[in-house]
Amino acid sequence: MSESVIKWRDGLTFDVELQGHNLVIDASPEVGGRNLGTTPKPLMLSALGGCTGMDVVSILKKMKIINYELEVHVEADGTSEHPKVYSAFRIEYRFEGKELP
């Protein structure tokens, strides 16, 4: 079982405790937040990129590929009407092999 505890601080600010780690989520000042942390919806993009990136690294390790750099870029299109949701995702894996010394 996975669990995340999200505790309201004040305004639109929440403290998050997840797997022994802490982070803050908030909203921009334009909508009443104080920009003390990331907004929650884009955090989903980081989770998606991190999850798939870990899969790529695991596959590369099994293939015994070493000495590389990997970046995962995730973009999403959103709807304009409420509730605003993501309607499409694009994931780009930027892989660069390095010469062995």
Backbone as JSON Lines, residues from 0, in Angstrom:
{"i":0,"aa":"M","n":[0.84,-1.19,0.0],"ca":[0.0,0.0,0.0],"c":[0.88,1.24,0.0]}
{"i":1,"aa":"S","n":[0.51,2.22,-0.78],"ca":[1.2,3.52,-0.8],"c":[0.31,4.55,-0.12]}
{"i":2,"aa":"E","n":[0.93,5.5,0.52],"ca":[0.17,6.54,1.19],"c":[0.93,7.86,1.13]}
{"i":3,"aa":"S","n":[0.21,8.92,0.94],"ca":[0.74,10.27,1.01],"c":[-0.16,11.05,1.97]}
{"i":4,"aa":"V","n":[0.45,11.82,2.86],"ca":[-0.31,12.65,3.79],"c":[-0.14,14.1,3.36]}
{"i":5,"aa":"I","n":[-1.25,14.73,3.06],"ca":[-1.25,16.12,2.6],"c":[-1.96,16.96,3.66]}
{"i":6,"aa":"K","n":[-1.21,17.81,4.32],"ca":[-1.77,18.59,5.43],"c":[-1.88,20.06,5.03]}
{"i":7,"aa":"W","n":[-3.07,20.59,5.16],"ca":[-3.3,21.99,4.84],"c":[-2.57,22.87,5.84]}
{"i":8,"aa":"R","n":[-1.8,23.82,5.32],"ca":[-1.07,24.76,6.17],"c":[-1.91,26.02,6.37]}
{"i":9,"aa":"D","n":[-2.16,26.74,5.27],"ca":[-3.03,27.92,5.24],"c":[-3.16,28.37,3.8]}
{"i":10,"aa":"G","n":[-4.11,29.24,3.52],"ca":[-4.31,29.7,2.15],"c":[-4.49,28.5,1.22]}
{"i":11,"aa":"L","n":[-3.65,28.4,0.21],"ca":[-3.67,27.26,-0.71],"c":[-2.39,26.43,-0.57]}
{"i":12,"aa":"T","n":[-1.72,26.55,0.57],"ca":[-0.46,25.87,0.82],"c":[-0.69,24.58,1.6]}
{"i":13,"aa":"F","n":[-0.05,23.5,1.12],"ca":[-0.15,22.2,1.78],"c":[1.25,21.63,1.98]}
{"i":14,"aa":"D","n":[1.47,20.97,3.11],"ca":[2.69,20.21,3.35],"c":[2.4,18.77,2.98]}
{"i":15,"aa":"V","n":[3.31,18.15,2.25],"ca":[3.14,16.78,1.79],"c":[4.22,15.92,2.42]}
{"i":16,"aa":"E","n":[3.82,14.77,2.97],"ca":[4.77,13.78,3.46],"c":[4.53,12.52,2.67]}
{"i":17,"aa":"L","n":[5.58,12.08,1.98],"ca":[5.47,10.92,1.1],"c":[6.74,10.09,1.23]}
{"i":18,"aa":"Q","n":[6.6,8.88,1.68],"ca":[7.72,7.94,1.82],"c":[8.87,8.55,2.63]}
{"i":19,"aa":"G","n":[8.55,9.29,3.67],"ca":[9.57,9.87,4.53],"c":[10.19,11.15,3.99]}
{"i":20,"aa":"H","n":[9.68,11.65,2.88],"ca":[10.17,12.9,2.29],"c":[9.08,13.96,2.38]}
{"i":21,"aa":"N","n":[9.5,15.2,2.4],"ca":[8.55,16.31,2.52],"c":[8.68,17.27,1.36]}
{"i":22,"aa":"L","n":[7.56,17.81,0.95],"ca":[7.55,18.87,-0.05],"c":[6.33,19.74,0.2]}
{"i":23,"aa":"V","n":[6.35,20.89,-0.44],"ca":[5.26,21.86,-0.3],"c":[4.59,22.02,-1.65]}
{"i":24,"aa":"I","n":[3.27,22.01,-1.65],"ca":[2.53,22.37,-2.85],"c":[1.73,23.64,-2.55]}
{"i":25,"aa":"D","n":[1.62,24.48,-3.56],"ca":[0.94,25.75,-3.38],"c":[0.41,26.18,-4.74]}
{"i":26,"aa":"A","n":[-0.17,27.34,-4.8],"ca":[-0.68,27.9,-6.05],"c":[0.02,29.24,-6.29]}
{"i":27,"aa":"S","n":[-0.15,29.75,-7.49],"ca":[0.45,31.05,-7.82],"c":[-0.35,32.17,-7.15]}
{"i":28,"aa":"P","n":[0.28,33.33,-6.96],"ca":[-0.43,34.46,-6.37],"c":[-1.66,34.9,-7.17]}
{"i":29,"aa":"E","n":[-1.64,34.65,-8.49],"ca":[-2.77,35.06,-9.32],"c":[-4.07,34.36,-8.92]}
{"i":30,"aa":"V","n":[-3.96,33.19,-8.3],"ca":[-5.17,32.45,-7.9],"c":[-5.3,32.34,-6.39]}
{"i":31,"aa":"G","n":[-4.49,33.11,-5.65],"ca":[-4.63,33.14,-4.2],"c":[-3.56,32.4,-3.43]}
{"i":32,"aa":"G","n":[-2.59,31.84,-4.1],"ca":[-1.49,31.16,-3.41],"c":[-0.34,32.11,-3.14]}
{"i":33,"aa":"R","n":[0.75,31.55,-2.62],"ca":[1.94,32.36,-2.33],"c":[3.18,31.83,-3.05]}
{"i":34,"aa":"N","n":[2.99,30.86,-3.93],"ca":[4.1,30.3,-4.72],"c":[5.21,29.74,-3.83]}
{"i":35,"aa":"L","n":[4.83,29.06,-2.75],"ca":[5.8,28.48,-1.82],"c":[6.26,27.1,-2.24]}
{"i":36,"aa":"G","n":[5.65,26.56,-3.28],"ca":[6.01,25.24,-3.78],"c":[5.39,25.03,-5.13]}
{"i":37,"aa":"T","n":[5.67,23.87,-5.7],"ca":[5.1,23.55,-7.0],"c":[3.58,23.41,-6.9]}
{"i":38,"aa":"T","n":[2.92,23.63,-8.03],"ca":[1.49,23.36,-8.05],"c":[1.28,21.87,-8.27]}
{"i":39,"aa":"P","n":[0.18,21.32,-7.78],"ca":[0.03,19.86,-7.81],"c":[-0.09,19.23,-9.19]}
{"i":40,"aa":"K","n":[-0.78,19.87,-10.09],"ca":[-1.01,19.22,-11.39],"c":[0.28,18.99,-12.17]}
{"i":41,"aa":"P","n":[1.18,19.98,-12.3],"ca":[2.44,19.72,-12.99],"c":[3.32,18.69,-12.28]}
{"i":42,"aa":"L","n":[3.11,18.52,-10.99],"ca":[3.86,17.49,-10.26],"c":[3.59,16.11,-10.84]}
{"i":43,"aa":"M","n":[2.41,15.94,-11.42],"ca":[2.08,14.68,-12.09],"c":[3.01,14.44,-13.27]}
{"i":44,"aa":"L","n":[3.42,15.49,-13.96],"ca":[4.34,15.35,-15.09],"c":[5.69,14.85,-14.62]}
{"i":45,"aa":"S","n":[6.16,15.34,-13.48],"ca":[7.42,14.88,-12.92],"c":[7.33,13.42,-12.51]}
{"i":46,"aa":"A","n":[6.2,13.03,-11.94],"ca":[6.02,11.63,-11.55],"c":[6.03,10.71,-12.77]}
{"i":47,"aa":"L","n":[5.36,11.14,-13.84],"ca":[5.33,10.36,-15.07],"c":[6.73,10.24,-15.67]}
{"i":48,"aa":"G","n":[7.45,11.33,-15.76],"ca":[8.8,11.32,-16.3],"c":[9.76,10.51,-15.43]}
{"i":49,"aa":"G","n":[9.64,10.65,-14.12],"ca":[10.5,9.89,-13.22],"c":[10.24,8.4,-13.3]}
{"i":50,"aa":"C","n":[8.98,8.02,-13.36],"ca":[8.61,6.61,-13.43],"c":[9.12,5.97,-14.72]}
{"i":51,"aa":"T","n":[8.86,6.61,-15.84],"ca":[9.3,6.03,-17.11],"c":[10.81,6.11,-17.25]}
{"i":52,"aa":"G","n":[11.43,7.17,-16.7],"ca":[12.88,7.29,-16.72],"c":[13.55,6.17,-15.95]}
{"i":53,"aa":"M","n":[12.98,5.78,-14.82],"ca":[13.52,4.66,-14.05],"c":[13.44,3.36,-14.84]}
{"i":54,"aa":"D","n":[12.36,3.21,-15.6],"ca":[12.24,2.02,-16.46],"c":[13.36,2.0,-17.5]}
{"i":55,"aa":"V","n":[13.62,3.16,-18.13],"ca":[14.67,3.24,-19.14],"c":[16.03,2.91,-18.53]}
{"i":56,"aa":"V","n":[16.34,3.48,-17.37],"ca":[17.61,3.21,-16.7],"c":[17.74,1.73,-16.35]}
{"i":57,"aa":"S","n":[16.66,1.11,-15.88],"ca":[16.69,-0.32,-15.57],"c":[16.98,-1.16,-16.81]}
{"i":58,"aa":"I","n":[16.37,-0.8,-17.93],"ca":[16.6,-1.53,-19.18],"c":[18.05,-1.34,-19.64]}
{"i":59,"aa":"L","n":[18.57,-0.11,-19.56],"ca":[19.95,0.14,-19.95],"c":[20.93,-0.64,-19.07]}
{"i":60,"aa":"K","n":[20.63,-0.74,-17.79],"ca":[21.48,-1.51,-16.87],"c":[21.49,-2.98,-17.28]}
{"i":61,"aa":"K","n":[20.33,-3.54,-17.58],"ca":[20.25,-4.94,-18.02],"c":[21.01,-5.15,-19.32]}
{"i":62,"aa":"M","n":[21.06,-4.14,-20.17],"ca":[21.79,-4.23,-21.43],"c":[23.28,-3.95,-21.23]}
{"i":63,"aa":"K","n":[23.66,-3.66,-19.99],"ca":[25.05,-3.35,-19.64],"c":[25.58,-2.11,-20.35]}
{"i":64,"aa":"I","n":[24.69,-1.16,-20.58],"ca":[25.08,0.12,-21.18],"c":[25.45,1.06,-20.04]}
{"i":65,"aa":"I","n":[26.64,1.64,-20.15],"ca":[27.14,2.53,-19.09],"c":[27.59,3.84,-19.7]}
{"i":66,"aa":"N","n":[27.92,4.77,-18.82],"ca":[28.51,6.04,-19.21],"c":[27.62,6.82,-20.18]}
{"i":67,"aa":"Y","n":[26.48,7.24,-19.68],"ca":[25.52,7.98,-20.49],"c":[24.83,9.04,-19.65]}
{"i":68,"aa":"E","n":[24.17,9.94,-20.33],"ca":[23.3,10.92,-19.68],"c":[21.9,10.72,-20.22]}
{"i":69,"aa":"L","n":[20.91,10.92,-19.36],"ca":[19.51,10.76,-19.76],"c":[18.7,11.89,-19.18]}
{"i":70,"aa":"E","n":[17.91,12.51,-20.01],"ca":[16.93,13.51,-19.57],"c":[15.57,13.09,-20.1]}
{"i":71,"aa":"V","n":[14.55,13.28,-19.3],"ca":[13.18,13.0,-19.73],"c":[12.42,14.32,-19.69]}
{"i":72,"aa":"H","n":[11.87,14.71,-20.82],"ca":[11.08,15.93,-20.91],"c":[9.62,15.54,-21.13]}
{"i":73,"aa":"V","n":[8.75,16.03,-20.26],"ca":[7.33,15.7,-20.36],"c":[6.54,17.0,-20.54]}
{"i":74,"aa":"E","n":[5.72,17.03,-21.57],"ca":[4.83,18.16,-21.82],"c":[3.4,17.64,-21.86]}
{"i":75,"aa":"A","n":[2.46,18.51,-21.52],"ca":[1.06,18.11,-21.56],"c":[0.21,19.27,-22.06]}
{"i":76,"aa":"D","n":[-0.82,18.92,-22.8],"ca":[-1.83,19.89,-23.21],"c":[-2.99,19.76,-22.23]}
{"i":77,"aa":"G","n":[-3.55,20.9,-21.89],"ca":[-4.68,20.89,-20.97],"c":[-5.93,21.46,-21.6]}
{"i":78,"aa":"T","n":[-7.03,21.13,-21.0],"ca":[-8.3,21.67,-21.45],"c":[-8.48,23.07,-20.88]}
{"i":79,"aa":"S","n":[-9.3,23.89,-21.52],"ca":[-9.51,25.25,-21.03],"c":[-10.74,25.35,-20.12]}
{"i":80,"aa":"E","n":[-11.64,24.38,-20.21],"ca":[-12.84,24.42,-19.38],"c":[-12.62,23.63,-18.08]}
{"i":81,"aa":"H","n":[-13.43,23.94,-17.09],"ca":[-13.34,23.27,-15.79],"c":[-14.14,21.98,-15.81]}
{"i":82,"aa":"P","n":[-13.71,20.93,-15.18],"ca":[-12.41,20.85,-14.51],"c":[-11.29,20.77,-15.54]}
{"i":83,"aa":"K","n":[-10.23,21.55,-15.32],"ca":[-9.1,21.57,-16.26],"c":[-8.28,20.31,-16.06]}
{"i":84,"aa":"V","n":[-8.18,19.52,-17.11],"ca":[-7.44,18.25,-17.06],"c":[-6.43,18.21,-18.19]}
{"i":85,"aa":"Y","n":[-5.48,17.29,-18.09],"ca":[-4.55,17.07,-19.2],"c":[-5.26,16.25,-20.26]}
{"i":86,"aa":"S","n":[-5.12,16.67,-21.51],"ca":[-5.78,15.96,-22.61],"c":[-4.81,15.19,-23.49]}
{"i":87,"aa":"A","n":[-3.52,15.51,-23.42],"ca":[-2.51,14.81,-24.21],"c":[-1.14,15.0,-23.56]}
{"i":88,"aa":"F","n":[-0.29,13.98,-23.68],"ca":[1.07,14.02,-23.13],"c":[2.07,13.77,-24.24]}
{"i":89,"aa":"R","n":[3.24,14.39,-24.11],"ca":[4.37,14.09,-24.98],"c":[5.56,13.84,-24.07]}
{"i":90,"aa":"I","n":[6.22,12.7,-24.27],"ca":[7.39,12.35,-23.47],"c":[8.56,12.2,-24.43]}
{"i":91,"aa":"E","n":[9.62,12.93,-24.15],"ca":[10.83,12.86,-24.98],"c":[11.99,12.41,-24.09]}
{"i":92,"aa":"Y","n":[12.69,11.38,-24.56],"ca":[13.85,10.86,-23.85],"c":[15.09,11.35,-24.58]}
{"i":93,"aa":"R","n":[15.91,12.11,-23.89],"ca":[17.15,12.62,-24.48],"c":[18.3,11.82,-23.88]}
{"i":94,"aa":"F","n":[18.88,11.0,-24.72],"ca":[19.92,10.07,-24.31],"c":[21.21,10.44,-25.02]}
{"i":95,"aa":"E","n":[22.29,10.52,-24.25],"ca":[23.59,10.82,-24.85],"c":[24.62,9.86,-24.3]}
{"i":96,"aa":"G","n":[25.22,9.08,-25.19],"ca":[26.29,8.19,-24.79],"c":[27.59,8.97,-24.65]}
{"i":97,"aa":"K","n":[28.42,8.53,-23.74],"ca":[29.72,9.16,-23.52],"c":[30.82,8.17,-23.87]}
{"i":98,"aa":"E","n":[31.94,8.69,-24.34],"ca":[33.08,7.82,-24.62],"c":[33.65,7.3,-23.3]}
{"i":99,"aa":"L","n":[34.07,6.07,-23.34],"ca":[34.74,5.51,-22.17],"c":[36.16,6.06,-22.09]}
{"i":100,"aa":"P","n":[36.65,6.27,-20.88],"ca":[38.02,6.83,-20.74],"c":[39.07,5.85,-21.23]}
